[in-house]
Amino acid sequence: MKNLLTVLYYTSNYENPEFERKIIENLKEACGDLPIVSVSQKPLDLGKNICVGDVGLSYLNEWRQMYIGAKEVETPYIVFAESDHLYPKEYFKFVPPGPGLYHYDNVWTVFKDVTRAGSYRRKLFSDGAQIGDRDSLVERLERFLADKPQWGQGEFDEQALDAPFYYFSGTTPCIVFKTGEGVSNSANVINTPGENNKKNNLPYWGHVNTLRAKYFG
């Protein structure tokens, strides 16, 4: 697998340092011996680290960091990893059958602010839980970013990449924390009524309050 997949971890380092330390611990355990390229705004001891300096929090900067990291990847496929996500081991076992972006189909949100939602809430997908082929991703990001400033504020329309995307399945959820410290506190959860989109317990992660206490306590 390590000849096929490289983990690309990108972070603004704006999350609470202790929280992000726990996130990185989970990442290291879950991805096993896969190579890691990390692109951060503060120096980071994680795989091959590229520190871009304190360029600020924005979607433009996030995707610029992604582009910088993707160019350093030497394997055919890139596994995305973000600083507010928890990943199951099976997420790192999937090898795409071809070009395009492959979204993990089992993604749930945990809000730090329980007044927004006290339970796990399901998402359709997350940009931080996808796998793509390295060469086309670099080419598409390069084309999209060509007329953008190097760093700064700006929205990012993923559809501008014009990349076909698909889903791949997993039985263990990926967790996305919404702390209020990231680039956006929007969650895009599925609001269709029903227990399938709102739960207090999830496989492996357990009760939402226990997980919240572990990472925010």
C-alpha positions as CSV (number, residue, x, y, z in Angstrom):
1,M,0.0,0.0,0.0
2,K,2.8,2.4,0.8
3,N,3.9,2.3,-2.8
4,L,0.4,3.4,-3.9
5,L,-0.8,5.8,-1.3
6,T,0.6,8.9,0.4
7,V,-1.2,10.8,3.2
8,L,-1.4,14.5,2.6
9,Y,-2.0,16.4,5.9
10,Y,-2.6,20.1,5.6
11,T,-3.2,22.5,8.5
12,S,-3.4,26.2,9.4
13,N,-2.4,25.3,13.0
14,Y,-5.3,27.5,14.2
15,E,-6.9,24.7,16.2
16,N,-6.1,24.3,19.9
17,P,-2.6,22.7,20.0
18,E,-3.6,19.9,22.4
19,F,-6.6,19.1,20.3
20,E,-4.5,18.9,17.1
21,R,-1.9,16.7,18.9
22,K,-4.6,14.2,19.6
23,I,-5.8,14.4,16.0
24,I,-2.3,13.7,14.7
25,E,-2.0,10.7,17.2
26,N,-5.1,9.2,15.6
27,L,-3.8,9.8,12.1
28,K,-0.5,8.1,12.8
29,E,-2.2,5.1,14.3
30,A,-4.8,4.8,11.6
31,C,-2.6,5.2,8.5
32,G,0.1,2.7,9.7
33,D,3.3,2.8,7.6
34,L,1.9,4.9,4.8
35,P,4.2,7.9,3.9
36,I,3.0,11.3,5.0
37,V,3.5,14.7,3.5
38,S,2.4,17.5,5.9
39,V,2.0,21.2,4.9
40,S,1.6,23.5,7.9
41,Q,1.8,27.1,9.0
42,K,4.0,26.2,12.0
43,P,6.8,23.6,11.9
44,L,5.4,20.1,12.5
45,D,7.0,16.8,13.2
46,L,4.9,14.7,10.9
47,G,6.4,12.9,7.9
48,K,7.9,15.2,5.3
49,N,6.9,18.6,6.6
50,I,6.7,21.8,4.6
51,C,6.1,24.9,6.7
52,V,4.7,27.8,4.7
53,G,4.6,30.3,7.6
54,D,1.6,32.1,9.2
55,V,-0.2,32.9,5.9
56,G,-3.6,33.0,7.6
57,L,-6.8,31.1,7.6
58,S,-8.7,30.9,4.3
59,Y,-9.9,28.4,1.7
60,L,-7.5,29.8,-0.8
61,N,-4.6,29.2,1.6
62,E,-5.9,25.7,2.4
63,W,-5.9,24.7,-1.2
64,R,-2.6,26.4,-2.0
65,Q,-1.1,24.3,0.8
66,M,-2.8,21.2,-0.7
67,Y,-1.2,22.0,-4.0
68,I,2.3,22.5,-2.5
69,G,2.0,19.1,-0.7
70,A,0.5,17.2,-3.7
71,K,3.6,18.2,-5.8
72,E,5.8,16.4,-3.2
73,V,3.9,13.2,-3.3
74,E,5.6,10.4,-5.2
75,T,2.9,7.7,-5.2
76,P,0.0,7.4,-7.7
77,Y,-2.6,8.3,-5.2
78,I,-3.1,10.9,-2.4
79,V,-5.1,10.3,0.8
80,F,-6.4,13.6,2.2
81,A,-6.2,14.3,5.9
82,E,-7.2,17.4,7.8
83,S,-6.5,18.8,11.3
84,D,-10.1,18.4,12.6
85,H,-10.8,14.9,11.3
86,L,-10.6,11.4,12.9
87,Y,-10.0,8.6,10.6
88,P,-10.6,4.8,10.8
89,K,-8.0,2.4,9.6
90,E,-10.1,1.2,6.7
91,Y,-10.1,4.7,5.2
92,F,-6.4,4.1,4.4
93,K,-7.0,0.7,2.8
94,F,-8.8,1.9,-0.3
95,V,-7.0,2.1,-3.6
96,P,-8.9,4.0,-6.4
97,P,-9.6,1.9,-9.5
98,G,-8.8,5.0,-11.7
99,P,-8.6,8.8,-12.0
100,G,-11.0,11.1,-10.1
101,L,-11.8,11.9,-6.5
102,Y,-13.2,9.2,-4.3
103,H,-15.2,10.4,-1.3
104,Y,-15.6,8.3,1.9
105,D,-19.3,7.7,2.3
106,N,-19.5,7.3,6.1
107,V,-18.7,10.8,7.6
108,W,-20.2,12.3,10.7
109,T,-19.9,15.7,12.4
110,V,-19.4,16.4,16.1
111,F,-19.9,20.0,17.2
112,K,-17.9,21.3,20.1
113,D,-20.8,23.7,20.8
114,V,-23.6,21.3,21.9
115,T,-26.2,24.0,21.5
116,R,-25.8,23.5,17.7
117,A,-26.1,19.7,17.9
118,G,-25.5,17.4,20.8
119,S,-25.5,14.2,18.7
120,Y,-23.5,12.9,15.8
121,R,-24.8,14.4,12.5
122,R,-24.2,12.7,9.2
123,K,-22.6,14.5,6.2
124,L,-22.8,13.6,2.5
125,F,-19.0,13.8,2.3
126,S,-16.0,15.8,3.4
127,D,-13.2,17.3,1.3
128,G,-10.9,16.0,4.1
129,A,-12.1,12.4,3.6
130,Q,-11.3,11.7,0.0
131,I,-8.6,10.0,-2.1
132,G,-7.5,11.1,-5.6
133,D,-4.9,10.4,-8.2
134,R,-1.8,12.5,-7.8
135,D,-1.1,13.7,-11.3
136,S,-4.5,14.9,-12.3
137,L,-5.0,16.6,-8.9
138,V,-1.8,18.5,-9.3
139,E,-2.7,19.5,-12.8
140,R,-6.2,20.7,-11.9
141,L,-5.0,22.6,-8.8
142,E,-2.2,24.2,-10.8
143,R,-4.7,25.4,-13.4
144,F,-7.2,26.6,-10.9
145,L,-4.7,28.5,-8.8
146,A,-2.8,30.0,-11.7
147,D,-4.6,33.4,-11.6
148,K,-5.0,33.5,-7.9
149,P,-2.7,35.4,-5.4
150,Q,-0.1,33.2,-3.7
151,W,-1.8,33.7,-0.3
152,G,-4.8,35.6,0.9
153,Q,-8.5,35.4,1.4
154,G,-10.8,33.8,-1.0
155,E,-13.4,31.2,-1.5
156,F,-12.8,27.9,-3.3
157,D,-15.2,26.2,-5.6
158,E,-14.3,22.6,-5.8
159,Q,-16.3,22.2,-9.0
160,A,-13.7,24.4,-10.6
161,L,-11.4,21.4,-10.5
162,D,-13.7,19.7,-13.0
163,A,-12.8,16.4,-11.4
164,P,-15.2,13.4,-11.6
165,F,-16.0,12.1,-8.1
166,Y,-17.3,8.9,-6.8
167,Y,-17.9,7.3,-3.4
168,F,-16.2,4.4,-1.6
169,S,-17.7,2.6,1.3
170,G,-16.6,2.0,4.9
171,T,-18.2,0.5,7.9
172,T,-16.3,2.6,10.5
173,P,-17.2,6.3,10.4
174,C,-14.8,9.2,9.8
175,I,-15.4,12.0,12.3
176,V,-15.3,15.7,11.5
177,F,-15.1,18.1,14.4
178,K,-16.5,21.6,14.2
179,T,-14.6,23.6,16.8
180,G,-15.2,27.1,15.6
181,E,-11.4,27.5,15.1
182,G,-11.3,26.2,11.5
183,V,-11.8,28.0,8.2
184,S,-15.5,27.5,8.4
185,N,-18.0,26.4,11.1
186,S,-20.5,25.3,8.4
187,A,-21.1,21.6,8.6
188,N,-23.4,20.8,5.7
189,V,-25.0,18.0,7.6
190,I,-27.9,16.0,6.2
191,N,-31.1,17.5,7.6
192,T,-33.5,14.8,6.4
193,P,-35.3,13.5,9.5
194,G,-34.5,10.1,10.7
195,E,-32.3,8.1,13.0
196,N,-29.9,7.3,10.1
197,N,-28.7,10.9,10.0
198,K,-28.6,11.6,13.8
199,K,-27.1,9.3,16.4
200,N,-25.7,9.3,19.9
201,N,-23.5,6.2,19.4
202,L,-21.3,5.2,16.5
203,P,-19.3,2.0,15.8
204,Y,-15.7,2.2,17.2
205,W,-16.0,5.9,18.5
206,G,-18.8,5.2,21.0
207,H,-21.0,7.8,22.6
208,V,-20.7,11.3,21.3
209,N,-20.3,12.8,24.7
210,T,-17.4,10.5,25.5
211,L,-15.6,11.4,22.3
212,R,-16.3,15.1,22.9
213,A,-14.8,14.9,26.4
214,K,-11.7,13.0,25.1
215,Y,-10.9,15.6,22.5
216,F,-12.2,18.8,24.2
217,G,-11.9,17.9,27.9
